[in-house]
């Protein structure tokens, strides 16, 4: 039951985020076009990685193929990202998945694997 | 052969300023850095004052975006080291230097990160424990961050002897250079003591001043109306260097460390004992090969607890005899509060500045003479004085005593 609620909460959060996106500013509008390529989980993972690696303001854009190294992260950042993913999605990620956190799409894949299990 | 060891760089982070210049101006003018605590809620705490640092921004020192991986004590250590290394103008080579090391003192290391992780675990659950907690909490993290940041790959360790940590660290770094194991050492102490559980525990020891209504007047070392110490946070870092290599590169030399004495009372966990303190001072004088008559200034441990100040006074009298009455003695803690593991380092820096500027900073808040403390404590106003040899006392809980002696270099030696 708890996990069900969590999924709803996640969904609501993402919906709210999309609603809040500014559209007037041309520059931001362009970003929005790029962000729309991401699904809900991808968007959430992206925000979380941006926050942990302090990506914003560095002129770096997180893409599906981005690696942790591209974004200025290291093995300790990977641990922080893992922990934040576990908190955000209320999942437990086993040690053997750590390797996949090394790039953005790997992290998304891991989250989807475990979030799906809980649903 | 014994190498001579000199101080060629200094840096501080204190409640009275985040650089040597601000710190010195404040202590010469007898200012106090003690204030009401703002870092955490102290509603039901009996003590509401501390030497809190309120204007420290790590990002002001570094462009490193990983500063949140450092506990506050490591940030203090690194920021002070930054000032000391820049001040020394030592060559920081790309690829690192094995002939420069780090010995740092700290009494409680990453206590804040420890408390934060505990709070997260107990109130929110396992998932919320910060995975970087271990490297933040570990006591050696301050020394390791300094090594990593500057590429100092020589001997590196951390000394923890409570309130004597900073002085013991400097003493050990001095021995490493003296015995030829490194050309230069970054050394000193750092403590970020204002963490809720740790501060509550200090309150429970009932050794803190409770003058909550007049924070700046709270710390009264050697004054009869003293009512306890004031906890403070900060860091002091020095660059020690072999005299010959400092001369070779025309470094600015603040003074020479000529003596170090270290003992343990083997007596009581929190009460000092005169014998251990006397022996530490005597050992330092012996190591320095100077006589009692040569000492021109003593920077006291001077915490403002009833017992520390009277036992320290007795120890000085026992070592120096009649000469004790004519040596100016002052307590830097009267102005900063007690920075615990950083205090020994900040106080040796005070000695070095005193040698160079020929001014002795005062013991402020000295209001009532105490028959048990009847020496010259340079009360309330700084004093001009030519100082050739100064001695700094540090006495820690657990009975740890560390004494350092610093001497001015004569012009013909430079």
Interface residues (C-beta under 8 A of the other chain):
Chain A: X54 X72 X76 X79 X80 X82 X83 X86 X87 X90 X92
Chain B: X65 X69 X127 X128 X129 X130 X131 X132 X135
